[in-house]
Amino acid sequence: MATELKLPDLGEGIADADVLSVLVSAGQAVVKDDPIIEIESDKATLEVPAELAGTVTQILVSAGDTLQVGQTILELEESDSEADGKPVAPPPAANASAGTVTHAPASTPAPAPTPPRPQPKPTAPPRAAPPPPPPAGGDAPVFASPSTRGFAREIGLDIREVTGSGPGGRISVDDVKAHARSRPATASAAPGSLVAVPLPDFSKFGAVKRERMNRVRRATATNIAQSWSTIPHVTLFNNADITSVEAMRQREKDRVRSAGGSLTITPILMKVVAAALKAHPKMNASADFATNEMVLKDYCHLGVAADTERGLLVPVIRDVDEKSITELAIEVTEVAAQVRDGQLPPERLEGASFTISNLGGLGTGHFTPIINPPEVGILGVGRALEKPVYVEGLLRPRLMLPLALSFDHRAVDGADGARFLTWIVDALAQPLMLAMGDSSGRDL
């Protein structure tokens, strides 16, 4: 019987995916759970398995296509339990069994070149003969200061669309603001979309090449731009004395390694942050401005930003408050391996209530992390350095860890953010409290 295999639900907020490769061919016999295509979504690369056993009769997609959830991937002739895998002649479409999912003739060819797929083209208009007065957005000189140009870029406005009110048509910041206010609401970008600012023709200055952004890069760009443009960020900075924490880490790292984990500063920080979120529930929340309510979360799932070959991914470690540091170290090690191999299930990228971004391994100091909505905070971690610090009146070398807390000022007041960050700094200075606060009742 002819059956359509469709792209299944890929998880929260994922509506489509790109086909990286087709793993079967027409006439091939497959068994249930055999991979049929490899896809890349906004969050992960994964293989889509066959839901049924049978013989492939028609493949409706190819590498490079963009599939919507529920779209047909291929058709196959189902085989019964005694089937020998030999292809069966396809029956007329009208004989599809009641169990067959049939939506209008689904044997339409793979979606003809989808609009988002075309390769980007240089946006500068071709330079034909010198045009008469160029229209807005052309190559006419724009008289505006660098600060005015920067402001226009920041709000996603093409400054060439603005009419200047100054001498000789010079454009001021007020002109940019007035033009932005005059634009109809329909002209603004839809939530979650990026404003495409026209670029100059870079080939005028030298050789260039273009590389298509992968889905992770595009999703990151959209999410980060939306976060930065819609959330009033406040970032607080502090330094935590982790001299004692580092001594504890050195004592315990071999034991943790023998258990299958790597005791870096990350699992220790996760345990501290989980305790801080329990003590300051406003940071373990989301703001629902549709109902003017704060959603306070009883669970503590932490996202840990990871740099991968495909781009930025944020795997989620669940119930951090209920796990020991050793358990967290083991789980982080396992998840890191899955991320490296591109085998992280999409559900491991959902549900975080707070995020930690550790760039210390890359040598950075303080930085300003951008919030991952709908969370209200993110902790940025830099590289620990030994510095001279006065301790009880004496100058001593101490290992200091730079921390940066960004939070949503619509949901969290500055004083609340300061108390939260100070709590973390104080806890890191007293590592004995980590073991005492471990819900497992074991050291680390």
RODO-2510 file (C-alpha; in nm, 4 decimals, decimal comma):
residues 444
     n   res          X          Y          Z
     1     m     0,0000     0,0000     0,0000
     2     a     0,1253     0,3483    -0,0858
     3     t     0,2132     0,5522     0,2194
     4     e     0,3554     0,9012     0,2573
     5     l     0,6315     0,9634     0,5101
     6     k     0,6202     1,3205     0,6333
     7     l     0,8544     1,5478     0,8259
     8     p     0,7556     1,4982     1,1917
     9     d     0,7169     1,7607     1,4611
    10     l     1,0695     1,8796     1,5466
    11     g     0,9929     2,0421     1,8790
    12     e     0,8910     2,3764     2,0261
    13     g     0,9041     2,6674     1,7829
    14     i     1,0576     2,4754     1,4890
    15     a     0,8433     2,4992     1,1758
    16     d     1,0850     2,3877     0,9053
    17     a     1,4277     2,2383     0,8373
    18     d     1,6837     2,2193     0,5567
    19     v     1,7599     1,8853     0,3904
    20     l     2,1326     1,8124     0,4187
    21     s     2,1261     1,4740     0,2449
    22     v     1,8874     1,2023     0,1276
    23     l     1,9927     0,8666     0,2717
    24     v     1,7748     0,6338     0,0598
    25     s     1,6996     0,5860    -0,3080
    26     a     1,3962     0,4809    -0,5127
    27     g     1,3469     0,1048    -0,5093
    28     q     1,5386     0,0619    -0,1826
    29     a     1,3845    -0,1526     0,0916
    30     v     1,3886     0,0068     0,4356
    31     v     1,2893    -0,1184     0,7771
    32     k     1,1257     0,0812     1,0529
    33     d     1,3595     0,3378     1,2143
    34     d     1,6080     0,3322     0,9246
    35     p     1,7277     0,6910     0,8620
    36     i     1,5828     0,8312     0,5396
    37     i     1,7086     1,1929     0,5349
    38     e     1,9451     1,4101     0,7351
    39     i     1,8127     1,7568     0,8200
    40     e     1,9321     2,0724     0,9897
    41     s     1,6859     2,2707     1,2005
    42     d     1,7439     2,5948     1,3857
    43     k     1,8685     2,3936     1,6818
    44     a     2,0242     2,0665     1,5698
    45     t     2,1319     1,8327     1,2929
    46     l     1,9494     1,5011     1,3024
    47     e     1,8393     1,2040     1,0960
    48     v     1,4691     1,1433     1,0284
    49     p     1,3812     0,7726     1,0639
    50     a     1,1292     0,5735     0,8623
    51     e     0,8062     0,5242     1,0560
    52     l     0,7231     0,2055     0,8589
    53     a     0,8949    -0,0772     0,6751
    54     g     0,8596    -0,0953     0,2992
    55     t     1,0110    -0,0124    -0,0370
    56     v     1,0736     0,3449    -0,1465
    57     t     0,8742     0,4241    -0,4600
    58     q     0,9228     0,7987    -0,4942
    59     i     1,1490     1,0549    -0,3249
    60     l     1,0009     1,4041    -0,3155
    61     v     1,2908     1,6020    -0,1665
    62     s     1,6554     1,6633    -0,2419
    63     a     1,9547     1,8125    -0,0608
    64     g     1,9155     2,1882    -0,0175
    65     d     1,5344     2,1862     0,0005
    66     t     1,3560     2,3480     0,2918
    67     l     1,0801     2,1293     0,4356
    68     q     0,7852     2,2391     0,6443
    69     v     0,6746     2,0198     0,9343
    70     g     0,4142     1,7785     0,7934
    71     q     0,5455     1,7991     0,4365
    72     t     0,5882     1,4699     0,2493
    73     i     0,9446     1,3372     0,2246
    74     l     0,8862     1,0245     0,0203
    75     e     0,6341     0,7545    -0,0680
    76     l     0,6836     0,3856    -0,0032
    77     e     0,5033     0,0582    -0,0497
    78     e     0,4408    -0,0873     0,2940
    79     s     0,5585    -0,4438     0,3478
    80     d     0,3826    -0,6835     0,5804
    81     s     0,5649    -0,8905     0,8404
    82     e     0,6404    -1,1633     0,5807
    83     a     0,7572    -0,9206     0,3125
    84     d     1,0850    -1,0077     0,1483
    85     g     1,1686    -0,6507     0,0668
    86     k     1,0827    -0,6925    -0,3012
    87     p     0,9210    -0,3811    -0,4531
    88     v     0,5503    -0,4073    -0,5250
    89     a     0,3813    -0,2257    -0,8103
    90     p     0,2138     0,0851    -0,6769
    91     p    -0,1659     0,0576    -0,6583
    92     p    -0,3951     0,3272    -0,7906
    93     a    -0,4113     0,6296    -0,5632
    94     a    -0,7781     0,5573    -0,4962
    95     n    -0,6874     0,2297    -0,3233
    96     a    -0,4987     0,3966    -0,0411
    97     s    -0,5934     0,2211     0,2803
    98     a    -0,7760     0,3911     0,5631
    99     g    -0,4500     0,3996     0,7551
   100     t    -0,2765     0,5929     0,4803
   101     v    -0,2339     0,9629     0,5419
   102     t    -0,3625     1,1248     0,2238
   103     h    -0,3806     1,4975     0,1759
   104     a    -0,4676     1,5914    -0,1798
   105     p    -0,2299     1,4331    -0,4295
   106     a     0,0858     1,4567    -0,2254
   107     s     0,3057     1,3377    -0,5028
   108     t     0,3688     1,6959    -0,5981
   109     p     0,7347     1,7495    -0,6643
   110     a     0,9451     1,8741    -0,3809
   111     p     0,8556     2,2336    -0,3128
   112     a     0,9900     2,4144    -0,6098
   113     p     1,2757     2,6359    -0,5154
   114     t     1,1584     2,7938    -0,1947
   115     p     1,1938     3,1697    -0,1714
   116     p     1,4361     3,1700     0,1232
   117     r     1,6897     2,9467    -0,0591
   118     p     1,8151     3,1653    -0,3446
   119     q     2,1767     3,2668    -0,3075
   120     p     2,2127     3,6230    -0,1858
   121     k     2,2946     3,8719    -0,4533
   122     p     2,4895     4,1932    -0,4145
   123     t     2,2381     4,4532    -0,3162
   124     a     2,4078     4,7483    -0,4786
   125     p     2,2272     4,8523    -0,7967
   126     p     2,4128     4,7964    -1,1226
   127     r     2,6040     5,1006    -1,2289
   128     a     2,4699     5,1879    -1,5695
   129     a     2,4954     5,5337    -1,7096
   130     p     2,4949     5,8099    -1,4514
   131     p     2,1362     5,8104    -1,3309
   132     p     1,9249     6,1160    -1,2996
   133     p     1,8608     6,2195    -0,9411
   134     p     1,8918     5,8816    -0,7684
   135     p     1,5970     5,7567    -0,5709
   136     a     1,6118     5,6974    -0,2000
   137     g     1,8359     5,4039    -0,1315
   138     g     2,0553     5,4772    -0,4381
   139     d     2,4204     5,5781    -0,4447
   140     a     2,3711     5,9521    -0,3976
   141     p     2,6001     6,1082    -0,1371
   142     v     2,4475     6,1136     0,2085
   143     f     2,5405     6,4075     0,4290
   144     a     2,5343     6,2823     0,7867
   145     s     2,7803     6,2491     1,0728
   146     p     2,9159     5,9055     1,1724
   147     s     2,7103     5,9167     1,4929
   148     t     2,3919     5,9812     1,2939
   149     r     2,4725     5,6965     1,0555
   150     g     2,5411     5,4673     1,3518
   151     f     2,2079     5,5582     1,5127
   152     a     2,0225     5,4818     1,1875
   153     r     2,1906     5,1406     1,1639
   154     e     2,1097     5,0671     1,5281
   155     i     1,7359     5,1151     1,4741
   156     g     1,7417     4,9261     1,1424
   157     l     1,6864     5,2259     0,9158
   158     d     1,8500     5,2885     0,5775
   159     i     1,9797     5,6411     0,6159
   160     r     1,9458     5,6949     0,2402
   161     e     1,5690     5,6971     0,2884
   162     v     1,5879     5,9970     0,5212
   163     t     1,5389     6,3542     0,4053
   164     g     1,7782     6,5921     0,5772
   165     s     1,6595     6,9240     0,7161
   166     g     2,0036     7,0778     0,7626
   167     p     2,2111     7,2940     0,5264
   168     g     2,2604     7,1198     0,1937
   169     g     2,0276     6,8377     0,3017
   170     r     2,2473     6,7321     0,5953
   171     i     2,0762     6,4622     0,8030
   172     s     2,0581     6,4898     1,1803
   173     v     1,9600     6,2383     1,4486
   174     d     1,6277     6,4216     1,4801
   175     d     1,5673     6,3690     1,1062
   176     v     1,6291     5,9956     1,1502
   177     k     1,3896     5,9818     1,4465
   178     a     1,1222     6,1755     1,2569
   179     h     1,1512     5,9432     0,9570
   180     a     1,1310     5,6354     1,1796
   181     r     0,8148     5,7676     1,3459
   182     s     0,6565     5,8471     1,0102
   183     r     0,6941     5,4955     0,8723
   184     p     0,3672     5,3003     0,8641
   185     a     0,3399     5,0153     1,1121
   186     t     0,3340     4,7648     0,8270
   187     a     0,6808     4,8749     0,7226
   188     s     0,8357     4,7636     1,0473
   189     a     0,9912     4,4241     1,0647
   190     a     0,7771     4,1463     1,1982
   191     p     0,8756     4,0180     1,5416
   192     g     1,1678     3,7835     1,5160
   193     s     1,2724     3,9030     1,1683
   194     l     1,5908     4,0854     1,0749
   195     v     1,5991     4,4238     0,9055
   196     a     1,8116     4,3872     0,5936
   197     v     2,0257     4,7005     0,5696
   198     p     2,1509     4,7530     0,2127
   199     l     2,5247     4,6951     0,1752
   200     p     2,7684     4,8715    -0,0566
   201     d     2,9247     4,6921    -0,3506
   202     f     3,2342     4,5569    -0,1721
   203     s     3,3766     4,4235    -0,4990
   204     k     3,4694     4,7840    -0,5850
   205     f     3,7362     4,7656    -0,3159
   206     g     3,8760     4,4175    -0,3777
   207     a     3,7972     4,0504    -0,4256
   208     v     3,5123     3,9084    -0,2154
   209     k     3,3278     3,5806    -0,1832
   210     r     2,9954     3,4917    -0,0279
   211     e     2,9083     3,2020     0,2010
   212     r     2,5505     3,1133     0,2818
   213     m     2,4712     3,1303     0,6529
   214     n     2,3637     2,7964     0,7996
   215     r     2,0384     2,7681     0,9907
   216     v     2,2020     2,7962     1,3320
   217     r     2,3727     3,1223     1,2328
   218     r     2,0480     3,2614     1,0892
   219     a     1,8465     3,1586     1,3958
   220     t     2,1095     3,3048     1,6290
   221     a     2,1110     3,6324     1,4362
   222     t     1,7327     3,6590     1,4516
   223     n     1,7050     3,5685     1,8201
   224     i     1,9912     3,7938     1,9293
   225     a     1,8612     4,0897     1,7270
   226     q     1,5114     4,0423     1,8706
   227     s     1,6490     4,0159     2,2240
   228     w     1,8667     4,3254     2,1911
   229     s     1,5968     4,5371     2,0253
   230     t     1,3086     4,4406     2,2565
   231     i     1,4715     4,3870     2,5981
   232     p     1,6234     4,6765     2,7968
   233     h     1,9470     4,5097     2,9044
   234     v     2,1363     4,6066     3,2183
   235     t     2,4767     4,4453     3,2781
   236     l     2,6487     4,4377     3,6169
   237     f     3,0128     4,3391     3,6636
   238     n     3,1974     4,1875     3,9580
   239     n     3,4990     3,9700     4,0368
   240     a     3,4720     3,6530     4,2432
   241     d     3,7614     3,5224     4,4534
   242     i     3,7768     3,1550     4,3538
   243     t     4,1112     3,0742     4,5166
   244     s     3,9511     2,8248     4,7545
   245     v     3,7216     2,6878     4,4827
   246     e     4,0224     2,6208     4,2608
   247     a     4,2024     2,4406     4,5428
   248     m     3,8941     2,2231     4,5931
   249     r     3,8694     2,1608     4,2185
   250     q     4,2310     2,0457     4,2014
   251     r     4,1757     1,8069     4,4944
   252     e     3,8636     1,6503     4,3431
   253     k     3,9244     1,6535     3,9673
   254     d     4,0861     1,3058     3,9510
   255     r     3,8007     1,1500     4,1458
   256     v     3,5447     1,3158     3,9194
   257     r     3,7388     1,2074     3,6093
   258     s     3,7321     0,8467     3,7283
   259     a     3,3523     0,8808     3,7562
   260     g     3,3314     0,9902     3,3918
   261     g     3,3227     1,3689     3,4228
   262     s     3,5515     1,6676     3,3836
   263     l     3,5554     1,9014     3,6840
   264     t     3,5881     2,2432     3,5229
   265     i     3,4622     2,5652     3,6770
   266     t     3,1340     2,5290     3,4787
   267     p     2,9603     2,2564     3,6877
   268     i     3,0699     2,4352     4,0060
   269     l     2,9213     2,7607     3,8765
   270     m     2,6030     2,5784     3,7774
   271     k     2,5575     2,4559     4,1342
   272     v     2,6163     2,8056     4,2728
   273     v     2,3798     2,9673     4,0211
   274     a     2,1078     2,7112     4,0961
   275     a     2,1310     2,7944     4,4664
   276     a     2,1272     3,1671     4,3847
   277     l     1,8119     3,1253     4,1752
   278     k     1,6410     2,9508     4,4678
   279     a     1,7371     3,2409     4,6931
   280     h     1,6331     3,5022     4,4318
   281     p     1,3294     3,3640     4,2454
   282     k     1,2793     3,6830     4,0421
   283     m     1,5794     3,5778     3,8343
   284     n     1,4289     3,2313     3,7722
   285     a     1,1263     3,3706     3,5930
   286     s     0,9761     3,4948     3,2678
   287     a     0,7702     3,8083     3,2153
   288     d     0,4293     3,7709     3,0472
   289     f     0,3449     4,1233     2,9330
   290     a     0,0266     4,0036     2,7618
   291     t    -0,1224     3,9381     3,1068
   292     n     0,1146     4,1593     3,3107
   293     e     0,2245     3,8603     3,5161
   294     m     0,5582     3,7145     3,6218
   295     v     0,5935     3,3392     3,5651
   296     l     0,7994     3,2144     3,8617
   297     k     0,9532     2,8725     3,7999
   298     d     0,9894     2,6075     4,0682
   299     y     1,2305     2,4108     3,8497
   300     c     1,5918     2,5036     3,7763
   301     h     1,7061     2,4126     3,4244
   302     l     2,0265     2,5861     3,3154
   303     g     2,1335     2,6557     2,9591
   304     v     2,5093     2,6358     2,8986
   305     a     2,6172     2,8226     2,5856
   306     a     2,8427     2,6094     2,3633
   307     d     3,0610     2,7123     2,0706
   308     t     3,0264     2,4548     1,7901
   309     e     3,1335     2,4276     1,4269
   310     r     2,7721     2,4991     1,3301
   311     g     2,7481     2,8053     1,5546
   312     l     2,6165     2,8886     1,9010
   313     l     2,4041     2,6205     2,0683
   314     v     2,2688     2,6256     2,4238
   315     p     2,2165     2,2728     2,5622
   316     v     1,9992     2,2566     2,8740
   317     i     2,0891     2,0696     3,1925
   318     r     1,7708     1,9951     3,3862
   319     d     1,7085     1,9987     3,7629
   320     v     2,0528     2,1392     3,8419
   321     d     1,9471     2,2129     4,1999
   322     e     1,8823     1,8416     4,2604
   323     k     2,2200     1,7152     4,1333
   324     s     2,5651     1,7059     4,2905
   325     i     2,8593     1,8811     4,1290
   326     t     2,9996     1,5423     4,0270
   327     e     2,6714     1,4475     3,8579
   328     l     2,6664     1,7829     3,6794
   329     a     3,0285     1,7380     3,5639
   330     i     2,9440     1,3962     3,4173
   331     e     2,6320     1,5243     3,2401
   332     v     2,8082     1,8320     3,1002
   333     t     3,0854     1,6068     2,9659
   334     e     2,8297     1,3777     2,7970
   335     v     2,6364     1,6695     2,6477
   336     a     2,9590     1,8303     2,5209
   337     a     3,0385     1,5075     2,3335
   338     q     2,6892     1,5033     2,1792
   339     v     2,7280     1,8669     2,0719
   340     r     3,0674     1,7961     1,9108
   341     d     2,9276     1,4980     1,7206
   342     g     2,6114     1,6830     1,6142
   343     q     2,3983     1,4232     1,7934
   344     l     2,2289     1,6446     2,0532
   345     p     1,8507     1,5772     2,0509
   346     p     1,6426     1,8937     1,9898
   347     e     1,4638     1,8515     2,3245
   348     r     1,7990     1,9076     2,5000
   349     l     1,7897     2,2663     2,3698
   350     e     1,4565     2,3602     2,5296
   351     g     1,3268     2,4650     2,8683
   352     a     1,6136     2,6653     3,0216
   353     s     1,5178     2,9091     3,2957
   354     f     1,8600     3,0828     3,3072
   355     t     2,1786     3,0666     3,0975
   356     i     2,5519     3,0631     3,1677
   357     s     2,7952     3,1716     2,8951
   358     n     3,1570     3,0859     2,9807
   359     l     3,4162     3,2413     2,7491
   360     g     3,7025     3,2025     2,9949
   361     g     3,8543     2,9209     2,7929
   362     l     3,8990     3,1660     2,5044
   363     g     4,0881     3,4124     2,7220
   364     t     3,8261     3,6852     2,7532
   365     g     3,7600     3,9029     3,0579
   366     h     3,4360     4,0884     3,1264
   367     f     3,1829     4,1027     2,8428
   368     t     2,8140     4,1864     2,8029
   369     p     2,6134     3,8669     2,7363
   370     i     2,2788     3,9030     2,5583
   371     i     1,9709     3,7539     2,7246
   372     n     1,8163     3,4408     2,5762
   373     p     1,4390     3,5145     2,5899
   374     p     1,2025     3,4298     2,7500
   375     e     1,4609     3,4127     3,0303
   376     v     1,5257     3,7322     3,2260
   377     g     1,8964     3,6860     3,2953
   378     i     2,2275     3,5432     3,1769
   379     l     2,5638     3,5123     3,3532
   380     g     2,8790     3,5795     3,1514
   381     v     3,2011     3,4219     3,2796
   382     g     3,5524     3,5293     3,1786
   383     r     3,8996     3,3906     3,2380
   384     a     4,0218     3,3735     3,5984
   385     l     4,3500     3,5567     3,6632
   386     e     4,5716     3,5760     3,9685
   387     k     4,5736     3,9290     4,1085
   388     p     4,7032     4,0991     4,4227
   389     v     4,4161     4,1523     4,6676
   390     y     4,4146     4,2892     5,0223
   391     v     4,3035     4,0157     5,2628
   392     e     4,2812     4,1179     5,6288
   393     g     4,5159     4,4070     5,5659
   394     l     4,7760     4,2032     5,3761
   395     l     4,8326     4,2008     5,0013
   396     r     4,8011     3,8439     4,8793
   397     p     4,7722     3,6699     4,5384
   398     r     4,4145     3,5587     4,4766
   399     l     4,2524     3,3914     4,1758
   400     m     3,9804     3,6306     4,0570
   401     l     3,6992     3,5292     3,8206
   402     p     3,5311     3,8069     3,6128
   403     l     3,1515     3,7784     3,6126
   404     a     2,8920     3,9788     3,4171
   405     l     2,5187     3,9554     3,4829
   406     s     2,2808     4,0838     3,2151
   407     f     1,9147     4,1065     3,3121
   408     d     1,5844     4,2303     3,1725
   409     h     1,5169     4,5617     3,3462
   410     r     1,1463     4,5322     3,2690
   411     a     1,1270     4,2327     3,5020
   412     v     1,4207     4,2767     3,7402
   413     d     1,5225     4,5914     3,9276
   414     g     1,8863     4,6919     3,9512
   415     a     1,8965     4,6222     4,3250
   416     d     1,7606     4,2689     4,2705
   417     g     2,0220     4,2034     4,0031
   418     a     2,2980     4,3380     4,2288
   419     r     2,1878     4,1180     4,5192
   420     f     2,1809     3,8125     4,2925
   421     l     2,5321     3,8718     4,1577
   422     t     2,6717     3,9515     4,5021
   423     w     2,5190     3,6281     4,6371
   424     i     2,7075     3,4320     4,3683
   425     v     3,0352     3,6126     4,4440
   426     d     2,9998     3,5457     4,8180
   427     a     2,9133     3,1775     4,7617
   428     l     3,2186     3,1224     4,5414
   429     a     3,4376     3,2624     4,8186
   430     q     3,3066     2,9894     5,0543
   431     p     3,3224     2,6564     4,8647
   432     l     3,2408     2,4564     5,1799
   433     m     2,8856     2,5884     5,1462
   434     l     2,8582     2,4129     4,8085
   435     a     2,8902     2,0690     4,9668
   436     m     2,6706     2,1665     5,2622
   437     g     2,3996     2,2839     5,0237
   438     d     2,4167     1,9718     4,8075
   439     s     2,0731     1,8107     4,8111
   440     s     2,2300     1,4679     4,7525
   441     g     2,3877     1,4773     5,0985
   442     r     2,7290     1,3813     4,9516
   443     d     3,0405     1,5940     4,9167
   444     l     3,0423     1,7460     4,5735
***
